[in-house]
């Protein structure tokens, strides 16, 4: 991509009947950046992500993800992204290695590549002894780490993380963000939503959604300056206060 | 296309790990084929009868004895009058009344014929009809006996007859079990291959894993095919167990050969599993899909000629029956098992079944949406 924008959308809108979940949002995400996508519950974050991932059809607007048109080339986009949904969505009745193998296979890796990468991944996560564990038996934090590893197993251009650290303890969140940084170092662009404002500080840039619109978009330090706040938490509160949408 | 290998692998692992499905694959056909043919049977026994004997003659007593000797009837009462007997029917004590006229013996001897009256409680219409038929047969036998006694061979022309006023005919098939066995195989295959794929996909919707799959480049054709292949395999296994059971327990072999049965079954299994996918595409929850399935399964089973002949249905129901793939599969099964039809004999229903298969599966693939 010549201009380094891996995501570029303008006027992206999704309506469900009379309800406008996402209301004409426009933004760019640069290659290799960690982009924080913040907003209160019900602000429209998940819907926006689903449109970018090609599993929800936009009502209006246009844009590209990984260089492909989100309206017409949604299946091509899927080859170049990883997605970790808000709901844990690996197969609970498959073993750790079986989940990795399945998603590796789906993205076109062959048996040999999958076996090698699985080995490397489990070693890096210090997860070798859990190789044969049923995913259902893992603690939540480990499940999330595994889900993230699976989402970037095929080294996509962009990975979308929808509240990856929800319900996870602080130590595990810390480790999770280390993994996010590692992924970014490999050149994977990270698009992440979160409710934890301390996590927002880790992002290169953040956008804050209120009632389906993006009300602010900049680096955390610039936003703090602009809203005269000591931390992102204050910035968020100042913006979220304007919300008229009931949760 | 190697993607599908990984998907099929996943489906098989999940199916085999399921706590219930592998047991059901064996248990279901064994249970259904051992129990249903004995329980679901239109033969009627132990009908309670009231006999109103207005004649009180030796002839009427002989008729009563004959009824008593039959295994079909239990004499409940011999009341003095018809209203009394009718009262028994109203109270549910009796199912059928036989009224012998007072002039019975006289009529038989002088007029060479006599009438008896049969009244059946037809709330349970099958029992009513069959009771009537059995009773008619007894009376006919009796009439022949009398005929032999009263008139020697030389006077055959003036044989007295007992005329039975209601004249029903019912095919009380002595080989009812044999007639129903192929139908039960159809029933088992329909339930397993129609319901399981649908529940599988909706479960993935409920747990959210289908969303994960939808964000990957997997084509919907591969996804659906991988979902169905395990159920096709299960269907064939169940079919084989059923064929074996039917031979082992009832000694029934398809006189038309197994080849035709397998061909027809494979076409049907592919079709009905496509139907399951269609249901799952239109349901978001297990509750919705279960309700839709029960609704449609009930219709396709009742309107397929499985229990009741299609020719006896009203025109609108016949129209539904002819738009029902089960009808054609049932037809092939019975033709091959009972009549000994070969592949060439069943080409027409098989062709129609093939069209259903293509139609249902195309619909299944088209209605599956990766993007909402």
Interface residues (C-beta under 8 A of the other chain):
Chain A: X50 X53 X54 X55 X56 X57 X74 X75 X78 X79 X81 X83 X85 X87 X88 X89 X90 X91 X92 X93 X94 X98 X101 X102 X103 X104 X105 X106 X107 X108 X110 X160
Chain B: X2 X3 X5 X6 X7 X9 X10 X13 X14 X17 X18 X207 X208 X209 X211 X212 X213 X214 X215 X216 X217 X218 X219 X370 X371 X372
